[in-house]
């Protein structure tokens, strides 16, 4: 089994945010990584690795995580 931690660059975990925006080694695209009902979800965004795209993704990911939190409170 390969060590994935060496193949992924995590950009935005300075403060304890939910989910992560990552770029895999050898790729110029950004990926989102998060957990949903204890399942690890990693999806390509199809967006190039730019500061602007990273900020857009962080806004989107925060909204998604807020929605997941609200779902967990009602179930």
mmCIF file of the N, C-alpha and C atoms, coordinates in Angstrom:
data_MODEL
# 
_entry.id   MODEL 
# 
loop_
_atom_site.group_PDB 
_atom_site.id 
_atom_site.type_symbol 
_atom_site.label_atom_id 
_atom_site.label_alt_id 
_atom_site.label_comp_id 
_atom_site.label_asym_id 
_atom_site.label_entity_id 
_atom_site.label_seq_id 
_atom_site.pdbx_PDB_ins_code 
_atom_site.Cartn_x 
_atom_site.Cartn_y 
_atom_site.Cartn_z 
_atom_site.occupancy 
_atom_site.B_iso_or_equiv 
_atom_site.pdbx_formal_charge 
_atom_site.auth_seq_id 
_atom_site.auth_comp_id 
_atom_site.auth_asym_id 
_atom_site.auth_atom_id 
_atom_site.pdbx_PDB_model_num 
ATOM 1   N N  . UNK A 1 1  ? 0.841   -1.181 0.000   1.00 0.00 ? 1  UNK A N  1 
ATOM 2   C CA . UNK A 1 1  ? 0.000   0.000  0.000   1.00 0.00 ? 1  UNK A CA 1 
ATOM 3   C C  . UNK A 1 1  ? 0.883   1.241  0.000   1.00 0.00 ? 1  UNK A C  1 
ATOM 4   N N  . UNK A 1 2  ? 0.575   2.177  -0.878  1.00 0.00 ? 2  UNK A N  1 
ATOM 5   C CA . UNK A 1 2  ? 1.393   3.381  -0.984  1.00 0.00 ? 2  UNK A CA 1 
ATOM 6   C C  . UNK A 1 2  ? 1.050   4.372  0.118   1.00 0.00 ? 2  UNK A C  1 
ATOM 7   N N  . UNK A 1 3  ? 2.026   5.179  0.460   1.00 0.00 ? 3  UNK A N  1 
ATOM 8   C CA . UNK A 1 3  ? 1.815   6.237  1.436   1.00 0.00 ? 3  UNK A CA 1 
ATOM 9   C C  . UNK A 1 3  ? 1.284   7.461  0.706   1.00 0.00 ? 3  UNK A C  1 
ATOM 10  N N  . UNK A 1 4  ? -0.025  7.702  0.808   1.00 0.00 ? 4  UNK A N  1 
ATOM 11  C CA . UNK A 1 4  ? -0.657  8.800  0.079   1.00 0.00 ? 4  UNK A CA 1 
ATOM 12  C C  . UNK A 1 4  ? -0.277  10.165 0.626   1.00 0.00 ? 4  UNK A C  1 
ATOM 13  N N  . UNK A 1 5  ? 0.160   10.225 1.877   1.00 0.00 ? 5  UNK A N  1 
ATOM 14  C CA . UNK A 1 5  ? 0.474   11.534 2.456   1.00 0.00 ? 5  UNK A CA 1 
ATOM 15  C C  . UNK A 1 5  ? 1.617   12.219 1.719   1.00 0.00 ? 5  UNK A C  1 
ATOM 16  N N  . UNK A 1 6  ? 2.478   11.456 1.081   1.00 0.00 ? 6  UNK A N  1 
ATOM 17  C CA . UNK A 1 6  ? 3.576   12.060 0.328   1.00 0.00 ? 6  UNK A CA 1 
ATOM 18  C C  . UNK A 1 6  ? 3.136   12.510 -1.061  1.00 0.00 ? 6  UNK A C  1 
ATOM 19  N N  . UNK A 1 7  ? 1.971   12.083 -1.504  1.00 0.00 ? 7  UNK A N  1 
ATOM 20  C CA . UNK A 1 7  ? 1.525   12.387 -2.852  1.00 0.00 ? 7  UNK A CA 1 
ATOM 21  C C  . UNK A 1 7  ? 0.489   13.505 -2.899  1.00 0.00 ? 7  UNK A C  1 
ATOM 22  N N  . UNK A 1 8  ? 0.130   14.057 -1.775  1.00 0.00 ? 8  UNK A N  1 
ATOM 23  C CA . UNK A 1 8  ? -0.937  15.050 -1.729  1.00 0.00 ? 8  UNK A CA 1 
ATOM 24  C C  . UNK A 1 8  ? -0.420  16.323 -1.071  1.00 0.00 ? 8  UNK A C  1 
ATOM 25  N N  . UNK A 1 9  ? -0.743  17.450 -1.664  1.00 0.00 ? 9  UNK A N  1 
ATOM 26  C CA . UNK A 1 9  ? -0.443  18.743 -1.049  1.00 0.00 ? 9  UNK A CA 1 
ATOM 27  C C  . UNK A 1 9  ? -1.742  19.295 -0.484  1.00 0.00 ? 9  UNK A C  1 
ATOM 28  N N  . UNK A 1 10 ? -1.787  19.530 0.809   1.00 0.00 ? 10 UNK A N  1 
ATOM 29  C CA . UNK A 1 10 ? -2.984  20.088 1.441   1.00 0.00 ? 10 UNK A CA 1 
ATOM 30  C C  . UNK A 1 10 ? -2.758  21.577 1.632   1.00 0.00 ? 10 UNK A C  1 
ATOM 31  N N  . UNK A 1 11 ? -3.713  22.372 1.163   1.00 0.00 ? 11 UNK A N  1 
ATOM 32  C CA . UNK A 1 11 ? -3.517  23.808 1.092   1.00 0.00 ? 11 UNK A CA 1 
ATOM 33  C C  . UNK A 1 11 ? -4.069  24.599 2.266   1.00 0.00 ? 11 UNK A C  1 
ATOM 34  N N  . UNK A 1 12 ? -5.138  24.162 2.885   1.00 0.00 ? 12 UNK A N  1 
ATOM 35  C CA . UNK A 1 12 ? -5.892  25.111 3.688   1.00 0.00 ? 12 UNK A CA 1 
ATOM 36  C C  . UNK A 1 12 ? -6.246  24.600 5.071   1.00 0.00 ? 12 UNK A C  1 
ATOM 37  N N  . UNK A 1 13 ? -5.367  23.902 5.719   1.00 0.00 ? 13 UNK A N  1 
ATOM 38  C CA . UNK A 1 13 ? -5.680  23.404 7.046   1.00 0.00 ? 13 UNK A CA 1 
ATOM 39  C C  . UNK A 1 13 ? -4.986  24.192 8.155   1.00 0.00 ? 13 UNK A C  1 
ATOM 40  N N  . UNK A 1 14 ? -4.666  25.473 7.904   1.00 0.00 ? 14 UNK A N  1 
ATOM 41  C CA . UNK A 1 14 ? -4.031  26.246 8.967   1.00 0.00 ? 14 UNK A CA 1 
ATOM 42  C C  . UNK A 1 14 ? -4.978  26.407 10.158  1.00 0.00 ? 14 UNK A C  1 
ATOM 43  N N  . UNK A 1 15 ? -6.225  26.728 9.897   1.00 0.00 ? 15 UNK A N  1 
ATOM 44  C CA . UNK A 1 15 ? -7.212  26.753 10.966  1.00 0.00 ? 15 UNK A CA 1 
ATOM 45  C C  . UNK A 1 15 ? -8.068  25.508 10.806  1.00 0.00 ? 15 UNK A C  1 
ATOM 46  N N  . UNK A 1 16 ? -8.657  25.064 11.888  1.00 0.00 ? 16 UNK A N  1 
ATOM 47  C CA . UNK A 1 16 ? -9.381  23.799 11.881  1.00 0.00 ? 16 UNK A CA 1 
ATOM 48  C C  . UNK A 1 16 ? -10.660 23.914 11.053  1.00 0.00 ? 16 UNK A C  1 
ATOM 49  N N  . UNK A 1 17 ? -10.528 23.734 9.770   1.00 0.00 ? 17 UNK A N  1 
ATOM 50  C CA . UNK A 1 17 ? -11.668 23.770 8.864   1.00 0.00 ? 17 UNK A CA 1 
ATOM 51  C C  . UNK A 1 17 ? -12.066 22.340 8.547   1.00 0.00 ? 17 UNK A C  1 
ATOM 52  N N  . UNK A 1 18 ? -13.334 22.169 8.195   1.00 0.00 ? 18 UNK A N  1 
ATOM 53  C CA . UNK A 1 18 ? -13.784 20.842 7.810   1.00 0.00 ? 18 UNK A CA 1 
ATOM 54  C C  . UNK A 1 18 ? -13.484 20.627 6.341   1.00 0.00 ? 18 UNK A C  1 
ATOM 55  N N  . UNK A 1 19 ? -13.065 19.448 6.014   1.00 0.00 ? 19 UNK A N  1 
ATOM 56  C CA . UNK A 1 19 ? -12.720 19.153 4.638   1.00 0.00 ? 19 UNK A CA 1 
ATOM 57  C C  . UNK A 1 19 ? -11.389 19.772 4.270   1.00 0.00 ? 19 UNK A C  1 
ATOM 58  N N  . UNK A 1 20 ? -10.921 19.428 3.096   1.00 0.00 ? 20 UNK A N  1 
ATOM 59  C CA . UNK A 1 20 ? -9.639  19.963 2.633   1.00 0.00 ? 20 UNK A CA 1 
ATOM 60  C C  . UNK A 1 20 ? -9.689  20.139 1.129   1.00 0.00 ? 20 UNK A C  1 
ATOM 61  N N  . UNK A 1 21 ? -8.900  21.076 0.667   1.00 0.00 ? 21 UNK A N  1 
ATOM 62  C CA . UNK A 1 21 ? -8.679  21.277 -0.755  1.00 0.00 ? 21 UNK A CA 1 
ATOM 63  C C  . UNK A 1 21 ? -7.259  20.814 -1.010  1.00 0.00 ? 21 UNK A C  1 
ATOM 64  N N  . UNK A 1 22 ? -7.107  19.870 -1.913  1.00 0.00 ? 22 UNK A N  1 
ATOM 65  C CA . UNK A 1 22 ? -5.804  19.259 -2.131  1.00 0.00 ? 22 UNK A CA 1 
ATOM 66  C C  . UNK A 1 22 ? -5.445  19.270 -3.612  1.00 0.00 ? 22 UNK A C  1 
ATOM 67  N N  . UNK A 1 23 ? -4.165  19.093 -3.874  1.00 0.00 ? 23 UNK A N  1 
ATOM 68  C CA . UNK A 1 23 ? -3.666  18.881 -5.232  1.00 0.00 ? 23 UNK A CA 1 
ATOM 69  C C  . UNK A 1 23 ? -2.783  17.648 -5.175  1.00 0.00 ? 23 UNK A C  1 
ATOM 70  N N  . UNK A 1 24 ? -3.062  16.689 -6.010  1.00 0.00 ? 24 UNK A N  1 
ATOM 71  C CA . UNK A 1 24 ? -2.261  15.470 -6.034  1.00 0.00 ? 24 UNK A CA 1 
ATOM 72  C C  . UNK A 1 24 ? -0.988  15.702 -6.827  1.00 0.00 ? 24 UNK A C  1 
ATOM 73  N N  . UNK A 1 25 ? 0.053   15.018 -6.426  1.00 0.00 ? 25 UNK A N  1 
ATOM 74  C CA . UNK A 1 25 ? 1.333   15.105 -7.126  1.00 0.00 ? 25 UNK A CA 1 
ATOM 75  C C  . UNK A 1 25 ? 1.132   14.706 -8.585  1.00 0.00 ? 25 UNK A C  1 
ATOM 76  N N  . UNK A 1 26 ? 1.685   15.514 -9.470  1.00 0.00 ? 26 UNK A N  1 
ATOM 77  C CA . UNK A 1 26 ? 1.576   15.235 -10.893 1.00 0.00 ? 26 UNK A CA 1 
ATOM 78  C C  . UNK A 1 26 ? 0.321   15.779 -11.542 1.00 0.00 ? 26 UNK A C  1 
ATOM 79  N N  . UNK A 1 27 ? -0.559  16.362 -10.749 1.00 0.00 ? 27 UNK A N  1 
ATOM 80  C CA . UNK A 1 27 ? -1.801  16.919 -11.285 1.00 0.00 ? 27 UNK A CA 1 
ATOM 81  C C  . UNK A 1 27 ? -1.789  18.431 -11.129 1.00 0.00 ? 27 UNK A C  1 
ATOM 82  N N  . UNK A 1 28 ? -2.429  19.115 -12.039 1.00 0.00 ? 28 UNK A N  1 
ATOM 83  C CA . UNK A 1 28 ? -2.563  20.570 -11.938 1.00 0.00 ? 28 UNK A CA 1 
ATOM 84  C C  . UNK A 1 28 ? -3.970  20.958 -11.512 1.00 0.00 ? 28 UNK A C  1 
ATOM 85  N N  . UNK A 1 29 ? -4.781  19.964 -11.139 1.00 0.00 ? 29 UNK A N  1 
ATOM 86  C CA . UNK A 1 29 ? -6.172  20.188 -10.757 1.00 0.00 ? 29 UNK A CA 1 
ATOM 87  C C  . UNK A 1 29 ? -6.323  20.124 -9.241  1.00 0.00 ? 29 UNK A C  1 
ATOM 88  N N  . UNK A 1 30 ? -7.355  20.790 -8.741  1.00 0.00 ? 30 UNK A N  1 
ATOM 89  C CA . UNK A 1 30 ? -7.673  20.770 -7.322  1.00 0.00 ? 30 UNK A CA 1 
ATOM 90  C C  . UNK A 1 30 ? -8.716  19.691 -7.041  1.00 0.00 ? 30 UNK A C  1 
ATOM 91  N N  . UNK A 1 31 ? -8.619  19.106 -5.854  1.00 0.00 ? 31 UNK A N  1 
ATOM 92  C CA . UNK A 1 31 ? -9.549  18.084 -5.398  1.00 0.00 ? 31 UNK A CA 1 
ATOM 93  C C  . UNK A 1 31 ? -10.132 18.537 -4.067  1.00 0.00 ? 31 UNK A C  1 
ATOM 94  N N  . UNK A 1 32 ? -11.342 18.072 -3.754  1.00 0.00 ? 32 UNK A N  1 
ATOM 95  C CA . UNK A 1 32 ? -11.902 18.286 -2.424  1.00 0.00 ? 32 UNK A CA 1 
ATOM 96  C C  . UNK A 1 32 ? -11.893 16.946 -1.706  1.00 0.00 ? 32 UNK A C  1 
ATOM 97  N N  . UNK A 1 33 ? -11.623 17.013 -0.420  1.00 0.00 ? 33 UNK A N  1 
ATOM 98  C CA . UNK A 1 33 ? -11.539 15.829 0.425   1.00 0.00 ? 33 UNK A CA 1 
ATOM 99  C C  . UNK A 1 33 ? -12.327 16.114 1.692   1.00 0.00 ? 33 UNK A C  1 
ATOM 100 N N  . UNK A 1 34 ? -13.276 15.215 2.020   1.00 0.00 ? 34 UNK A N  1 
ATOM 101 C CA . UNK A 1 34 ? -14.066 15.383 3.231   1.00 0.00 ? 34 UNK A CA 1 
ATOM 102 C C  . UNK A 1 34 ? -14.641 14.029 3.633   1.00 0.00 ? 34 UNK A C  1 
ATOM 103 N N  . UNK A 1 35 ? -15.218 13.986 4.819   1.00 0.00 ? 35 UNK A N  1 
ATOM 104 C CA . UNK A 1 35 ? -15.856 12.773 5.308   1.00 0.00 ? 35 UNK A CA 1 
ATOM 105 C C  . UNK A 1 35 ? -17.355 13.007 5.402   1.00 0.00 ? 35 UNK A C  1 
ATOM 106 N N  . UNK A 1 36 ? -18.114 12.022 4.936   1.00 0.00 ? 36 UNK A N  1 
ATOM 107 C CA . UNK A 1 36 ? -19.568 12.075 4.961   1.00 0.00 ? 36 UNK A CA 1 
ATOM 108 C C  . UNK A 1 36 ? -20.053 10.737 5.494   1.00 0.00 ? 36 UNK A C  1 
ATOM 109 N N  . UNK A 1 37 ? -20.689 10.764 6.665   1.00 0.00 ? 37 UNK A N  1 
ATOM 110 C CA . UNK A 1 37 ? -21.117 9.538  7.331   1.00 0.00 ? 37 UNK A CA 1 
ATOM 111 C C  . UNK A 1 37 ? -19.977 8.525  7.410   1.00 0.00 ? 37 UNK A C  1 
ATOM 112 N N  . UNK A 1 38 ? -18.847 8.995  7.884   1.00 0.00 ? 38 UNK A N  1 
ATOM 113 C CA . UNK A 1 38 ? -17.632 8.194  8.106   1.00 0.00 ? 38 UNK A CA 1 
ATOM 114 C C  . UNK A 1 38 ? -17.034 7.623  6.825   1.00 0.00 ? 38 UNK A C  1 
ATOM 115 N N  . UNK A 1 39 ? -17.481 8.093  5.688   1.00 0.00 ? 39 UNK A N  1 
ATOM 116 C CA . UNK A 1 39 ? -16.911 7.688  4.403   1.00 0.00 ? 39 UNK A CA 1 
ATOM 117 C C  . UNK A 1 39 ? -15.988 8.784  3.905   1.00 0.00 ? 39 UNK A C  1 
ATOM 118 N N  . UNK A 1 40 ? -14.787 8.421  3.510   1.00 0.00 ? 40 UNK A N  1 
ATOM 119 C CA . UNK A 1 40 ? -13.841 9.392  2.954   1.00 0.00 ? 40 UNK A CA 1 
ATOM 120 C C  . UNK A 1 40 ? -14.230 9.655  1.510   1.00 0.00 ? 40 UNK A C  1 
ATOM 121 N N  . UNK A 1 41 ? -14.506 10.921 1.205   1.00 0.00 ? 41 UNK A N  1 
ATOM 122 C CA . UNK A 1 41 ? -14.901 11.325 -0.140  1.00 0.00 ? 41 UNK A CA 1 
ATOM 123 C C  . UNK A 1 41 ? -13.795 12.207 -0.706  1.00 0.00 ? 41 UNK A C  1 
ATOM 124 N N  . UNK A 1 42 ? -13.292 11.837 -1.863  1.00 0.00 ? 42 UNK A N  1 
ATOM 125 C CA . UNK A 1 42 ? -12.267 12.630 -2.551  1.00 0.00 ? 42 UNK A CA 1 
ATOM 126 C C  . UNK A 1 42 ? -12.696 12.767 -4.000  1.00 0.00 ? 42 UNK A C  1 
ATOM 127 N N  . UNK A 1 43 ? -12.920 14.002 -4.434  1.00 0.00 ? 43 UNK A N  1 
ATOM 128 C CA . UNK A 1 43 ? -13.426 14.247 -5.784  1.00 0.00 ? 43 UNK A CA 1 
ATOM 129 C C  . UNK A 1 43 ? -12.584 15.292 -6.491  1.00 0.00 ? 43 UNK A C  1 
ATOM 130 N N  . UNK A 1 44 ? -12.352 15.062 -7.769  1.00 0.00 ? 44 UNK A N  1 
ATOM 131 C CA . UNK A 1 44 ? -11.688 16.067 -8.591  1.00 0.00 ? 44 UNK A CA 1 
ATOM 132 C C  . UNK A 1 44 ? -12.678 17.175 -8.885  1.00 0.00 ? 44 UNK A C  1 
ATOM 133 N N  . UNK A 1 45 ? -12.200 18.402 -8.862  1.00 0.00 ? 45 UNK A N  1 
ATOM 134 C CA . UNK A 1 45 ? -13.069 19.533 -9.176  1.00 0.00 ? 45 UNK A CA 1 
ATOM 135 C C  . UNK A 1 45 ? -12.995 19.895 -10.648 1.00 0.00 ? 45 UNK A C  1 
ATOM 136 N N  . UNK A 1 46 ? -11.947 19.475 -11.306 1.00 0.00 ? 46 UNK A N  1 
ATOM 137 C CA . UNK A 1 46 ? -11.745 19.869 -12.695 1.00 0.00 ? 46 UNK A CA 1 
ATOM 138 C C  . UNK A 1 46 ? -11.188 21.272 -12.829 1.00 0.00 ? 46 UNK A C  1 
ATOM 139 N N  . UNK A 1 47 ? -10.946 21.934 -11.694 1.00 0.00 ? 47 UNK A N  1 
ATOM 140 C CA . UNK A 1 47 ? -10.433 23.306 -11.696 1.00 0.00 ? 47 UNK A CA 1 
ATOM 141 C C  . UNK A 1 47 ? -8.917  23.306 -11.573 1.00 0.00 ? 47 UNK A C  1 
ATOM 142 N N  . UNK A 1 48 ? -8.282  24.213 -12.290 1.00 0.00 ? 48 UNK A N  1 
ATOM 143 C CA . UNK A 1 48 ? -6.834  24.364 -12.190 1.00 0.00 ? 48 UNK A CA 1 
ATOM 144 C C  . UNK A 1 48 ? -6.440  24.887 -10.815 1.00 0.00 ? 48 UNK A C  1 
ATOM 145 N N  . UNK A 1 49 ? -5.221  24.602 -10.425 1.00 0.00 ? 49 UNK A N  1 
ATOM 146 C CA . UNK A 1 49 ? -4.678  25.017 -9.135  1.00 0.00 ? 49 UNK A CA 1 
ATOM 147 C C  . UNK A 1 49 ? -4.282  26.490 -9.186  1.00 0.00 ? 49 UNK A C  1 
ATOM 148 N N  . UNK A 1 50 ? -5.249  27.366 -8.876  1.00 0.00 ? 50 UNK A N  1 
ATOM 149 C CA . UNK A 1 50 ? -4.993  28.802 -8.770  1.00 0.00 ? 50 UNK A CA 1 
ATOM 150 C C  . UNK A 1 50 ? -5.540  29.294 -7.441  1.00 0.00 ? 50 UNK A C  1 
ATOM 151 N N  . UNK A 1 51 ? -5.046  30.423 -6.983  1.00 0.00 ? 51 UNK A N  1 
ATOM 152 C CA . UNK A 1 51 ? -5.514  31.006 -5.725  1.00 0.00 ? 51 UNK A CA 1 
ATOM 153 C C  . UNK A 1 51 ? -7.013  31.310 -5.801  1.00 0.00 ? 51 UNK A C  1 
ATOM 154 N N  . UNK A 1 52 ? -7.452  31.832 -6.932  1.00 0.00 ? 52 UNK A N  1 
ATOM 155 C CA . UNK A 1 52 ? -8.871  32.175 -7.104  1.00 0.00 ? 52 UNK A CA 1 
ATOM 156 C C  . UNK A 1 52 ? -9.759  30.927 -7.019  1.00 0.00 ? 52 UNK A C  1 
ATOM 157 N N  . UNK A 1 53 ? -9.362  29.860 -7.686  1.00 0.00 ? 53 UNK A N  1 
ATOM 158 C CA . UNK A 1 53 ? -10.139 28.621 -7.635  1.00 0.00 ? 53 UNK A CA 1 
ATOM 159 C C  . UNK A 1 53 ? -10.120 28.009 -6.243  1.00 0.00 ? 53 UNK A C  1 
ATOM 160 N N  . UNK A 1 54 ? -9.000  28.114 -5.562  1.00 0.00 ? 54 UNK A N  1 
ATOM 161 C CA . UNK A 1 54 ? -8.906  27.597 -4.192  1.00 0.00 ? 54 UNK A CA 1 
ATOM 162 C C  . UNK A 1 54 ? -9.879  28.331 -3.276  1.00 0.00 ? 54 UNK A C  1 
ATOM 163 N N  . UNK A 1 55 ? -9.967  29.651 -3.414  1.00 0.00 ? 55 UNK A N  1 
ATOM 164 C CA . UNK A 1 55 ? -10.897 30.435 -2.599  1.00 0.00 ? 55 UNK A CA 1 
ATOM 165 C C  . UNK A 1 55 ? -12.348 30.084 -2.921  1.00 0.00 ? 55 UNK A C  1 
ATOM 166 N N  . UNK A 1 56 ? -12.661 29.916 -4.199  1.00 0.00 ? 56 UNK A N  1 
ATOM 167 C CA . UNK A 1 56 ? -14.018 29.522 -4.593  1.00 0.00 ? 56 UNK A CA 1 
ATOM 168 C C  . UNK A 1 56 ? -14.378 28.165 -3.995  1.00 0.00 ? 56 UNK A C  1 
ATOM 169 N N  . UNK A 1 57 ? -13.436 27.240 -4.069  1.00 0.00 ? 57 UNK A N  1 
ATOM 170 C CA . UNK A 1 57 ? -13.681 25.907 -3.526  1.00 0.00 ? 57 UNK A CA 1 
ATOM 171 C C  . UNK A 1 57 ? -13.852 25.936 -2.017  1.00 0.00 ? 57 UNK A C  1 
ATOM 172 N N  . UNK A 1 58 ? -13.066 26.756 -1.322  1.00 0.00 ? 58 UNK A N  1 
ATOM 173 C CA . UNK A 1 58 ? -13.192 26.838 0.134   1.00 0.00 ? 58 UNK A CA 1 
ATOM 174 C C  . UNK A 1 58 ? -14.576 27.354 0.512   1.00 0.00 ? 58 UNK A C  1 
ATOM 175 N N  . UNK A 1 59 ? -15.065 28.368 -0.207  1.00 0.00 ? 59 UNK A N  1 
ATOM 176 C CA . UNK A 1 59 ? -16.408 28.891 0.054   1.00 0.00 ? 59 UNK A CA 1 
ATOM 177 C C  . UNK A 1 59 ? -17.450 27.796 -0.181  1.00 0.00 ? 59 UNK A C  1 
ATOM 178 N N  . UNK A 1 60 ? -17.322 27.088 -1.294  1.00 0.00 ? 60 UNK A N  1 
ATOM 179 C CA . UNK A 1 60 ? -18.256 26.010 -1.617  1.00 0.00 ? 60 UNK A CA 1 
ATOM 180 C C  . UNK A 1 60 ? -18.199 24.896 -0.573  1.00 0.00 ? 60 UNK A C  1 
ATOM 181 N N  . UNK A 1 61 ? -16.979 24.487 -0.205  1.00 0.00 ? 61 UNK A N  1 
ATOM 182 C CA . UNK A 1 61 ? -16.817 23.394 0.748   1.00 0.00 ? 61 UNK A CA 1 
ATOM 183 C C  . UNK A 1 61 ? -17.370 23.769 2.119   1.00 0.00 ? 61 UNK A C  1 
ATOM 184 N N  . UNK A 1 62 ? -17.157 25.007 2.550   1.00 0.00 ? 62 UNK A N  1 
ATOM 185 C CA . UNK A 1 62 ? -17.718 25.453 3.831   1.00 0.00 ? 62 UNK A CA 1 
ATOM 186 C C  . UNK A 1 62 ? -19.241 25.365 3.818   1.00 0.00 ? 62 UNK A C  1 
ATOM 187 N N  . UNK A 1 63 ? -19.864 25.782 2.701   1.00 0.00 ? 63 UNK A N  1 
ATOM 188 C CA . UNK A 1 63 ? -21.325 25.699 2.592   1.00 0.00 ? 63 UNK A CA 1 
ATOM 189 C C  . UNK A 1 63 ? -21.793 24.249 2.656   1.00 0.00 ? 63 UNK A C  1 
ATOM 190 N N  . UNK A 1 64 ? -21.079 23.361 1.990   1.00 0.00 ? 64 UNK A N  1 
ATOM 191 C CA . UNK A 1 64 ? -21.445 21.950 2.011   1.00 0.00 ? 64 UNK A CA 1 
ATOM 192 C C  . UNK A 1 64 ? -21.320 21.380 3.420   1.00 0.00 ? 64 UNK A C  1 
ATOM 193 N N  . UNK A 1 65 ? -20.242 21.709 4.107   1.00 0.00 ? 65 UNK A N  1 
ATOM 194 C CA . UNK A 1 65 ? -20.031 21.196 5.458   1.00 0.00 ? 65 UNK A CA 1 
ATOM 195 C C  . UNK A 1 65 ? -21.096 21.731 6.412   1.00 0.00 ? 65 UNK A C  1 
ATOM 196 N N  . UNK A 1 66 ? -21.492 22.995 6.253   1.00 0.00 ? 66 UNK A N  1 
ATOM 197 C CA . UNK A 1 66 ? -22.574 23.549 7.072   1.00 0.00 ? 66 UNK A CA 1 
ATOM 198 C C  . UNK A 1 66 ? -23.863 22.781 6.822   1.00 0.00 ? 66 UNK A C  1 
ATOM 199 N N  . UNK A 1 67 ? -24.124 22.442 5.576   1.00 0.00 ? 67 UNK A N  1 
ATOM 200 C CA . UNK A 1 67 ? -25.310 21.655 5.235   1.00 0.00 ? 67 UNK A CA 1 
ATOM 201 C C  . UNK A 1 67 ? -25.266 20.270 5.843   1.00 0.00 ? 67 UNK A C  1 
ATOM 202 N N  . UNK A 1 68 ? -24.096 19.631 5.836   1.00 0.00 ? 68 UNK A N  1 
ATOM 203 C CA . UNK A 1 68 ? -23.954 18.312 6.447   1.00 0.00 ? 68 UNK A CA 1 
ATOM 204 C C  . UNK A 1 68 ? -24.207 18.396 7.946   1.00 0.00 ? 68 UNK A C  1 
ATOM 205 N N  . UNK A 1 69 ? -23.699 19.444 8.592   1.00 0.00 ? 69 UNK A N  1 
ATOM 206 C CA . UNK A 1 69 ? -23.908 19.614 10.028  1.00 0.00 ? 69 UNK A CA 1 
ATOM 207 C C  . UNK A 1 69 ? -25.389 19.749 10.340  1.00 0.00 ? 69 UNK A C  1 
ATOM 208 N N  . UNK A 1 70 ? -26.116 20.511 9.525   1.00 0.00 ? 70 UNK A N  1 
ATOM 209 C CA . UNK A 1 70 ? -27.551 20.682 9.738   1.00 0.00 ? 70 UNK A CA 1 
ATOM 210 C C  . UNK A 1 70 ? -28.296 19.368 9.544   1.00 0.00 ? 70 UNK A C  1 
ATOM 211 N N  . UNK A 1 71 ? -27.881 18.550 8.593   1.00 0.00 ? 71 UNK A N  1 
ATOM 212 C CA . UNK A 1 71 ? -28.499 17.239 8.399   1.00 0.00 ? 71 UNK A CA 1 
ATOM 213 C C  . UNK A 1 71 ? -28.293 16.361 9.620   1.00 0.00 ? 71 UNK A C  1 
ATOM 214 N N  . UNK A 1 72 ? -27.102 16.394 10.188  1.00 0.00 ? 72 UNK A N  1 
ATOM 215 C CA . UNK A 1 72 ? -26.795 15.559 11.347  1.00 0.00 ? 72 UNK A CA 1 
ATOM 216 C C  . UNK A 1 72 ? -27.582 15.984 12.575  1.00 0.00 ? 72 UNK A C  1 
ATOM 217 N N  . UNK A 1 73 ? -27.914 17.269 12.695  1.00 0.00 ? 73 UNK A N  1 
ATOM 218 C CA . UNK A 1 73 ? -28.674 17.742 13.848  1.00 0.00 ? 73 UNK A CA 1 
ATOM 219 C C  . UNK A 1 73 ? -30.122 17.286 13.789  1.00 0.00 ? 73 UNK A C  1 
ATOM 220 N N  . UNK A 1 74 ? -30.669 17.128 12.596  1.00 0.00 ? 74 UNK A N  1 
ATOM 221 C CA . UNK A 1 74 ? -32.079 16.784 12.470  1.00 0.00 ? 74 UNK A CA 1 
ATOM 222 C C  . UNK A 1 74 ? -32.321 15.286 12.436  1.00 0.00 ? 74 UNK A C  1 
ATOM 223 N N  . UNK A 1 75 ? -31.287 14.494 12.235  1.00 0.00 ? 75 UNK A N  1 
ATOM 224 C CA . UNK A 1 75 ? -31.509 13.042 12.143  1.00 0.00 ? 75 UNK A CA 1 
ATOM 225 C C  . UNK A 1 75 ? -31.294 12.362 13.468  1.00 0.00 ? 75 UNK A C  1 
# 
